[in-house]
Amino acid sequence: ACQCSVSSGINAEYGGGGGGETTSNDGPSPCFVLRNMFDPSTETDPYWAEEIRSDVIGECGQLGGVVHIHIDKQDPNGCVYLKATNAATANACVNSLQGRWFSGKMIQASYMSTTEYSKKFEGTEYLREKLER
C-alpha cells in the first residue's frame, strides 16, 4: 500500500505535518517510501520517471544521499522507494520531504523496514554507492 504525483521540481512549500515516526518496526531504517509522487494514468511525458528520479536524488543528495531508488511506474499511489546511505540520512530525507508539494500533490513519506525493503528489492542490502542525478 502506497501513495505518490509528477512534473518537475519538488516545491519547498509545506502543506503541514512533520516527519512522524523515525523508525520502522525493526529499529532505525535507512529505507523509506514517498507516496503521491505521480499518477500513472496522467503521465504523458516519456521521461517522467527519469525526471522524478533526478529530482528525488537531487533533494536527498543534499541530505546525505541514497544508494537505491525504485519508481513503481504502475502504482496508482505513485510510490517511490528509496534506501538512504544510513538511517540518519533517511530521517533527514523523510523530515524534509513529508508534507511538501510535488506537481500539485502533497508528498507522504514513511519508513520501511530494512527486512521488508530487502525482500522487495533483492540485493539492496549490499549497496553502498551513493547515486548521482
C-alpha positions as CSV (number, residue, x, y, z in Angstrom):
1,A,0.0,0.0,0.0
2,C,1.5,3.3,-1.1
3,Q,0.6,6.9,-2.2
4,C,2.7,9.5,-4.6
5,S,2.5,12.8,-8.4
6,V,4.7,14.2,-11.3
7,S,6.1,17.3,-13.1
8,S,9.4,18.8,-12.4
9,G,10.9,20.1,-9.3
10,I,10.0,19.5,-5.7
11,N,8.3,22.6,-4.2
12,A,9.6,23.6,-0.9
13,E,6.2,24.9,0.3
14,Y,4.9,22.8,3.2
15,G,1.4,21.5,3.4
16,G,1.7,20.7,7.1
17,G,2.8,17.7,9.0
18,G,6.2,16.8,10.4
19,G,8.3,13.7,9.9
20,G,6.3,11.4,12.2
21,E,7.8,8.0,13.1
22,T,11.6,7.9,12.8
23,T,11.9,4.1,12.9
24,S,10.4,1.1,11.4
25,N,9.3,-2.0,13.3
26,D,12.9,-3.3,13.4
27,G,14.6,-0.1,14.6
28,P,16.0,2.9,12.7
29,S,15.9,2.2,9.0
30,P,17.6,3.7,6.0
31,C,14.7,2.6,3.9
32,F,11.6,4.8,3.1
33,V,8.9,5.3,0.6
34,L,7.4,8.5,-0.9
35,R,3.8,8.3,-1.8
36,N,1.7,10.6,-4.0
37,M,4.7,11.4,-6.3
38,F,2.8,10.8,-9.5
39,D,-0.4,9.4,-11.1
40,P,0.5,6.8,-13.8
41,S,-2.8,7.4,-15.5
42,T,-2.0,11.0,-16.3
43,E,1.7,10.8,-17.1
44,T,2.3,11.7,-20.8
45,D,6.0,12.7,-20.9
46,P,8.0,9.6,-21.9
47,Y,10.8,10.7,-19.5
48,W,8.5,11.4,-16.4
49,A,10.1,8.7,-14.3
50,E,13.6,9.9,-15.1
51,E,12.6,13.4,-14.0
52,I,11.3,12.2,-10.7
53,R,14.4,10.1,-10.2
54,S,16.6,13.1,-10.8
55,D,14.6,15.4,-8.6
56,V,14.4,13.0,-5.7
57,I,18.1,12.0,-5.9
58,G,19.0,15.7,-6.0
59,E,16.9,16.5,-2.9
60,C,18.2,13.5,-0.9
61,G,21.7,14.1,-2.2
62,Q,21.8,17.4,-0.2
63,L,21.0,15.5,2.9
64,G,23.4,12.6,2.6
65,G,22.3,10.6,-0.4
66,V,20.6,7.4,-1.4
67,V,22.0,4.1,-2.6
68,H,18.9,2.8,-4.3
69,I,15.7,4.2,-5.8
70,H,12.8,2.4,-7.4
71,I,9.9,4.2,-9.1
72,D,6.9,1.9,-9.3
73,K,5.5,3.2,-12.6
74,Q,2.3,1.2,-12.4
75,D,1.4,2.1,-8.8
76,P,-1.8,4.2,-8.6
77,N,-0.5,5.6,-5.3
78,G,2.6,7.0,-7.1
79,C,5.2,5.3,-4.9
80,V,9.0,5.9,-5.0
81,Y,11.0,3.5,-2.8
82,L,14.4,4.7,-1.5
83,K,17.3,3.4,0.5
84,A,19.5,6.1,2.0
85,T,23.1,5.9,2.9
86,N,22.1,5.3,6.6
87,A,19.2,5.7,9.0
88,A,20.1,9.3,9.9
89,T,20.1,10.4,6.2
90,A,16.7,8.6,5.7
91,N,15.4,10.5,8.8
92,A,16.6,13.8,7.3
93,C,15.0,13.0,3.9
94,V,11.7,11.9,5.4
95,N,11.5,15.0,7.5
96,S,12.4,17.3,4.6
97,L,10.0,15.7,2.1
98,Q,7.0,14.9,4.3
99,G,4.2,17.4,3.6
100,R,6.0,19.1,0.7
101,W,4.2,19.7,-2.6
102,F,5.3,18.0,-5.8
103,S,3.4,18.5,-9.1
104,G,0.4,19.7,-7.2
105,K,0.3,16.8,-4.8
106,M,1.3,16.5,-1.2
107,I,4.1,14.0,-0.6
108,Q,3.6,11.4,2.1
109,A,6.9,10.0,3.4
110,S,7.2,6.9,5.6
111,Y,9.8,4.4,6.8
112,M,10.0,0.8,5.6
113,S,11.9,-1.9,7.5
114,T,15.2,-2.9,6.0
115,T,14.0,-6.5,6.0
116,E,10.9,-5.6,4.0
117,Y,12.9,-3.5,1.6
118,S,15.4,-6.2,1.0
119,K,12.6,-8.7,0.3
120,K,11.1,-6.3,-2.2
121,F,14.4,-5.4,-3.8
122,E,16.8,-8.3,-3.6
123,G,20.5,-7.4,-3.2
124,T,19.9,-3.9,-1.9
125,E,21.3,-4.8,1.5
126,Y,24.8,-4.8,-0.1
127,L,24.5,-1.4,-1.8
128,R,26.9,1.3,-0.5
129,E,27.5,3.5,-3.6
130,K,25.7,6.9,-3.5
131,L,23.5,7.5,-6.5
132,E,24.1,10.6,-8.6
133,R,21.5,12.5,-10.6
